[in-house]
């Protein structure tokens, strides 16, 4: 997804519980990007975002509505998910 957004983003955070996926992405040396090994159901961002995307992951979560409500707190004013 990052390759599709670049260079139209300011800062990107990629979260995946699969260490191999994160390590593979880190080798591409994207600027203004961080990649974190974590479970999105318990991950707590340290910043607010303009957009939050759950790419091919939301349907795996136990309580999708609860997750969307929790992540809404990490959206900037006028942000979207």
DSSP file (Angstrom, degrees, kcal/mol; ACC not computed):
  #  RESIDUE AA STRUCTURE BP1 BP2  ACC     N-H-->O    O-->H-N    N-H-->O    O-->H-N    TCO  KAPPA ALPHA  PHI   PSI    X-CA   Y-CA   Z-CA
    1    1 A X    >>        0   0    0      0, 0.0     4,-1.6     0, 0.0     3,-0.6   0.000 360.0 360.0 360.0 -37.5    0.0    0.0    0.0
    2    2 A X  H 3>  +     0   0    0      1,-0.3     4,-2.5     2,-0.2     3,-0.1   0.886 360.0  56.4 -59.6 -39.3    2.8    2.4    0.8
    3    3 A X  H 34 S+     0   0    0      1,-0.2    -1,-0.3     2,-0.2     0, 0.0   0.838 107.8  49.2 -62.3 -31.7    4.1    2.2   -2.8
    4    4 A X  H <4 S+     0   0    0     -3,-0.6    -1,-0.2     1,-0.2    -2,-0.2   0.822 114.8  43.8 -75.9 -31.0    0.7    3.3   -4.0
    5    5 A X  H >< S+     0   0    0     -4,-1.6     3,-2.8    -3,-0.1    -2,-0.2   0.820  89.8 133.2 -82.7 -33.1    0.6    6.2   -1.6
    6    6 A X  T 3< S+     0   0    0     -4,-2.5     4,-0.1     1,-0.3    24,-0.0  -0.404  71.1  11.8 -66.2 136.8    4.1    7.5   -2.1
    7    7 A X  T 3  S+     0   0    0      2,-0.2    -1,-0.3    -2,-0.1    -2,-0.1  -0.848 116.2  73.9 -97.0  26.7    4.9   10.4   -2.5
    8    8 A X  S <  S+     0   0    0     -3,-2.8     2,-0.3    -4,-0.1    -2,-0.2   0.153  85.7  77.7 -88.1  20.8    1.4   11.6   -1.6
    9    9 A X        -     0   0    0      1,-0.1    -2,-0.2    -7,-0.1     3,-0.1  -0.879  60.1-155.6-123.9 159.0    1.8   11.0    2.1
   10   10 A X  S    S+     0   0    0      1,-0.4     2,-0.3    -2,-0.3    -1,-0.1   0.835  83.3   0.0 -96.9 -47.1    3.6   12.9    4.8
   11   11 A X        -     0   0    0      2,-0.0     2,-0.4    22,-0.0    -1,-0.4  -0.994  65.6-163.2-145.6 139.7    4.1   10.1    7.3
   12   12 A X  E     -a   33   0A   0     20,-2.2    22,-2.3    -2,-0.3     2,-0.5  -0.973   4.0-167.0-127.2 135.1    3.1    6.4    7.1
   13   13 A X  E     -a   34   0A   0     -2,-0.4     2,-0.5    20,-0.2    22,-0.2  -0.986   7.7-164.9-120.9 121.8    2.9    3.8    9.9
   14   14 A X  E     -a   35   0A   0     20,-2.9    22,-3.2    -2,-0.5     2,-0.4  -0.913   5.8-171.5-106.2 130.0    2.6    0.2    8.9
   15   15 A X  E     +a   36   0A   0     -2,-0.5     2,-0.3    20,-0.2    22,-0.2  -0.980  15.2 152.9-124.0 130.7    1.5   -2.3   11.5
   16   16 A X  E     -a   37   0A   0     20,-2.1    22,-1.2    -2,-0.4    23,-0.1  -0.980  40.9-142.6-152.4 143.0    1.5   -6.1   11.0
   17   17 A X  S    S+     0   0    0     -2,-0.3     2,-0.8    20,-0.2    22,-0.1   0.606  82.4  91.3 -81.8 -10.2    1.9   -9.0   13.5
   18   18 A X     >  -     0   0    0      1,-0.2     4,-1.8    20,-0.1     3,-0.4  -0.764  62.8-161.2 -89.2 110.2    4.0  -10.9   11.0
   19   19 A X  H  > S+     0   0    0     -2,-0.8     4,-2.8     1,-0.2     5,-0.2   0.869  89.8  57.8 -57.6 -38.6    7.6  -10.1   11.6
   20   20 A X  H  > S+     0   0    0      1,-0.2     4,-2.2     2,-0.2    -1,-0.2   0.886 105.0  50.6 -61.4 -39.5    8.5  -11.3    8.1
   21   21 A X  H  > S+     0   0    0     -3,-0.4     4,-1.8     2,-0.2    -1,-0.2   0.917 112.9  45.6 -65.1 -43.1    6.2   -8.8    6.4
   22   22 A X  H  X S+     0   0    0     -4,-1.8     4,-2.4     2,-0.2    -2,-0.2   0.932 113.1  49.2 -66.5 -45.7    7.6   -5.9    8.4
   23   23 A X  H  X S+     0   0    0     -4,-2.8     4,-1.0     1,-0.2    -2,-0.2   0.886 109.5  52.5 -62.2 -39.1   11.2   -7.0    7.8
   24   24 A X  H  < S+     0   0    0     -4,-2.2     3,-0.3    -5,-0.2     4,-0.2   0.896 111.8  46.2 -63.6 -40.4   10.5   -7.3    4.0
   25   25 A X  H >< S+     0   0    0     -4,-1.8     3,-1.7     1,-0.2     5,-0.3   0.869 104.1  61.6 -71.7 -37.0    9.1   -3.8    3.9
   26   26 A X  H >< S+     0   0    0     -4,-2.4     3,-1.6     1,-0.3    -1,-0.2   0.798  92.0  67.6 -60.4 -28.3   11.9   -2.3    6.0
   27   27 A X  T 3< S+     0   0    0     -4,-1.0    -1,-0.3    -3,-0.3    -2,-0.2   0.669  87.4  67.8 -67.9 -14.6   14.4   -3.3    3.3
   28   28 A X  T <  S-     0   0    0     -3,-1.7    -1,-0.3    -4,-0.2    -2,-0.2   0.576  95.9-140.5 -83.2  -8.9   12.8   -0.8    0.9
   29   29 A X    <   -     0   0    0     -3,-1.6     2,-0.2    -4,-0.2    -3,-0.1   0.889  25.4-172.4  53.7  50.2   14.0    2.2    2.9
   30   30 A X    >   -     0   0    0     -5,-0.3     3,-0.5    -4,-0.1     2,-0.2  -0.486  18.1-128.9 -69.8 141.2   11.0    4.4    2.6
   31   31 A X  T 3  S+     0   0    0      1,-0.2     3,-0.1    -2,-0.2   -19,-0.1  -0.586  87.5  20.2 -87.6 157.2   11.4    7.9    4.1
   32   32 A X  T 3  S+     0   0    0     -2,-0.2   -20,-2.2     1,-0.2     2,-0.3   0.865 104.6 112.0  53.3  41.0    8.8    9.3    6.5
   33   33 A X  E <   -a   12   0A   0     -3,-0.5     2,-0.3   -22,-0.2   -20,-0.2  -0.996  45.7-169.3-143.4 146.4    7.7    5.8    7.4
   34   34 A X  E     -a   13   0A   0    -22,-2.3   -20,-2.9    -2,-0.3     2,-0.4  -0.975   8.9-154.5-132.2 150.1    7.8    3.4   10.3
   35   35 A X  E     -a   14   0A   0     -2,-0.3     2,-0.4   -22,-0.2   -20,-0.2  -0.992  12.5-169.3-130.2 126.4    6.9   -0.3   10.5
   36   36 A X  E     -a   15   0A   0    -22,-3.2   -20,-2.1    -2,-0.4     2,-0.8  -0.945  21.6-138.5-124.2 132.7    5.8   -1.9   13.7
   37   37 A X  E     +a   16   0A   0     -2,-0.4     2,-0.3   -22,-0.2   -20,-0.2  -0.811  57.7 118.7 -86.7 111.2    5.4   -5.5   14.6
   38   38 A X        -     0   0    0    -22,-1.2     2,-0.6    -2,-0.8   -20,-0.1  -0.983  69.1 -99.8-166.1 161.5    2.2   -5.6   16.6
   39   39 A X    >>  -     0   0    0     -2,-0.3     3,-1.8     1,-0.1     4,-1.8  -0.838  29.0-144.9 -89.2 120.2   -1.4   -6.9   16.8
   40   40 A X  T 34 S+     0   0    0     -2,-0.6    -1,-0.1     1,-0.3    17,-0.0   0.721  95.6  67.6 -63.3 -19.6   -3.7   -4.1   15.5
   41   41 A X  T 34 S+     0   0    0      1,-0.2    -1,-0.3     3,-0.0    -2,-0.0   0.761 118.2  21.2 -71.4 -22.7   -6.3   -5.2   18.0
   42   42 A X  T <4 S+     0   0    0     -3,-1.8    -2,-0.2     2,-0.0    -1,-0.2   0.483  95.3 117.9-120.1  -7.4   -4.1   -4.1   20.9
   43   43 A X     <  -     0   0    0     -4,-1.8     2,-0.5     1,-0.1    -5,-0.0  -0.360  46.7-158.9 -63.8 137.7   -1.8   -1.6   19.2
   44   44 A X        -     0   0    0     -2,-0.1    -1,-0.1    30,-0.0    -3,-0.0  -0.943  14.1-137.6-120.5 107.8   -2.0    2.0   20.5
   45   45 A X        -     0   0    0     -2,-0.5     3,-0.0     1,-0.1   -32,-0.0  -0.194   1.5-145.2 -59.6 154.6   -0.7    4.6   18.0
   46   46 A X  S    S+     0   0    0      2,-0.0     2,-0.3    28,-0.0    -1,-0.1   0.289  79.5  32.3-103.5   7.7    1.5    7.4   19.3
   47   47 A X  S    S-     0   0    0     27,-0.0     2,-0.3     0, 0.0    -2,-0.1  -0.898  83.1-102.7-148.6 175.2    0.2   10.0   16.9
   48   48 A X        -     0   0    0     -2,-0.3     2,-0.3    27,-0.0    27,-0.2  -0.813  34.3-151.3-106.5 152.4   -3.0   11.0   15.0
   49   49 A X  E     -b   75   0B   0     25,-2.8    27,-3.3    -2,-0.3     3,-0.1  -0.843  23.9-136.3-125.0 156.2   -3.5   10.3   11.3
   50   50 A X  E    S+     0   0B   0     -2,-0.3    30,-1.7     1,-0.3     2,-0.3   0.803  96.6  11.9 -75.2 -32.0   -5.3   11.8    8.4
   51   51 A X  E     -b   80   0B   0     28,-0.2     2,-0.4    30,-0.1    -1,-0.3  -0.998  61.7-159.6-148.1 143.3   -6.4    8.3    7.3
   52   52 A X        -     0   0    0     28,-1.9     2,-0.4    -2,-0.3    23,-0.0  -0.996  14.4-169.1-125.6 126.3   -6.4    4.9    8.8
   53   53 A X        -     0   0    0     -2,-0.4     2,-0.9     2,-0.0    -2,-0.0  -0.955  17.1-159.5-119.8 131.3   -6.6    1.9    6.5
   54   54 A X    >>  -     0   0    0     -2,-0.4     3,-0.8    27,-0.3     2,-0.6  -0.773  22.5-162.9-104.9  83.8   -7.2   -1.7    7.5
   55   55 A X  T 34  -     0   0    0     -2,-0.9    -2,-0.0     1,-0.3     0, 0.0  -0.579  67.5 -29.6 -77.2 114.1   -5.9   -3.4    4.4
   56   56 A X  T 34 S+     0   0    0     -2,-0.6    -1,-0.3     1,-0.1    -2,-0.0   0.828 125.9  84.9  51.5  39.2   -7.1   -7.0    4.2
   57   57 A X  T X>  +     0   0    0     -3,-0.8     3,-2.0     2,-0.0     4,-0.6   0.601  56.1  80.6-137.0 -29.5   -7.2   -7.3    8.0
   58   58 A X  G >< S+     0   0    0     -4,-0.6     3,-1.4     1,-0.3     9,-0.1   0.853  89.7  59.3 -58.8 -37.0  -10.5   -6.0    9.5
   59   59 A X  G 34 S+     0   0    0      1,-0.3    -1,-0.3     5,-0.0     5,-0.1   0.655  99.6  59.3 -69.2 -13.1  -12.4   -9.2    8.7
   60   60 A X  G <4 S+     0   0    0     -3,-2.0    -1,-0.3     4,-0.0    -2,-0.2   0.642  86.6  98.2 -84.3 -15.7   -9.9  -11.2   10.8
   61   61 A X  S << S-     0   0    0     -3,-1.4     3,-0.4    -4,-0.6    -4,-0.0  -0.450  73.2-135.4 -80.5 146.7  -10.7   -9.2   13.9
   62   62 A X  S    S+     0   0    0      1,-0.3     2,-0.4    -2,-0.1    -1,-0.1   0.891  97.6  22.6 -67.8 -42.3  -13.1  -10.4   16.6
   63   63 A X     >  +     0   0    0      1,-0.1     4,-2.1     2,-0.1    -1,-0.3  -0.750  66.6 176.1-131.1  85.1  -15.0   -7.2   17.1
   64   64 A X  H  > S+     0   0    0     -3,-0.4     4,-2.6    -2,-0.4     5,-0.2   0.867  80.1  53.0 -59.5 -40.7  -14.6   -5.0   14.0
   65   65 A X  H  > S+     0   0    0      1,-0.2     4,-2.4     2,-0.2    -1,-0.2   0.922 109.5  48.6 -63.4 -44.2  -17.0   -2.2   15.3
   66   66 A X  H  > S+     0   0    0      2,-0.2     4,-2.3     1,-0.2    -1,-0.2   0.904 111.7  50.1 -61.8 -42.1  -15.1   -1.9   18.6
   67   67 A X  H  X S+     0   0    0     -4,-2.1     4,-2.6     2,-0.2     5,-0.2   0.926 110.7  48.9 -63.2 -45.2  -11.8   -1.7   16.7
   68   68 A X  H  X S+     0   0    0     -4,-2.6     4,-1.4     1,-0.2    -2,-0.2   0.902 111.9  49.0 -62.7 -41.0  -13.1    1.0   14.3
   69   69 A X  H  X S+     0   0    0     -4,-2.4     4,-0.6    -5,-0.2    -1,-0.2   0.904 112.0  48.9 -64.8 -40.5  -14.4    3.0   17.3
   70   70 A X  H >< S+     0   0    0     -4,-2.3     3,-1.1     1,-0.2     4,-0.2   0.922 112.0  47.6 -66.5 -43.6  -11.1    2.7   19.1
   71   71 A X  H >< S+     0   0    0     -4,-2.6     3,-2.0     1,-0.2    -1,-0.2   0.739  95.2  74.4 -71.9 -21.0   -9.0    3.8   16.1
   72   72 A X  H >< S+     0   0    0     -4,-1.4     3,-1.5     1,-0.3    -1,-0.2   0.825  86.7  64.9 -58.5 -29.3  -11.3    6.7   15.5
   73   73 A X  T << S+     0   0    0     -3,-1.1    -1,-0.3    -4,-0.6    -2,-0.2   0.697  97.8  55.4 -65.5 -18.6   -9.7    8.3   18.5
   74   74 A X  T <  S+     0   0    0     -3,-2.0   -25,-2.8    -4,-0.2     2,-0.4   0.260  86.5 102.6-100.0  10.8   -6.4    8.3   16.5
   75   75 A X  E <  S-b   49   0B   0     -3,-1.5   -25,-0.2   -27,-0.2     3,-0.1  -0.759  71.9-124.0 -93.2 140.0   -7.8   10.3   13.5
   76   76 A X  E >   -     0   0B   0    -27,-3.3     3,-2.5    -2,-0.4   -27,-0.1  -0.304  51.7 -70.8 -68.1 164.1   -7.1   13.9   13.1
   77   77 A X  E 3  S+     0   0B   0      1,-0.3    -1,-0.2    -2,-0.0     3,-0.1  -0.391 128.6  15.8 -57.2 134.2  -10.1   16.3   12.8
   78   78 A X  E 3  S+     0   0B   0      1,-0.2    -1,-0.3    -3,-0.1    -2,-0.1   0.598  99.1 139.4  70.5  14.9  -11.7   15.6    9.4
   79   79 A X  E <   -     0   0B   0     -3,-2.5     2,-0.3    -7,-0.1   -28,-0.2  -0.282  37.2-149.8 -79.1 173.0   -9.8   12.3    9.1
   80   80 A X  E      b   51   0B   0    -30,-1.7   -28,-1.9    -3,-0.1    -4,-0.1  -0.973 360.0 360.0-143.6 155.0  -11.3    9.1    7.8
   81   81 A X              0   0    0     -2,-0.3   -27,-0.3   -30,-0.2    -1,-0.1   0.290 360.0 360.0-139.7 360.0  -11.0    5.3    8.2
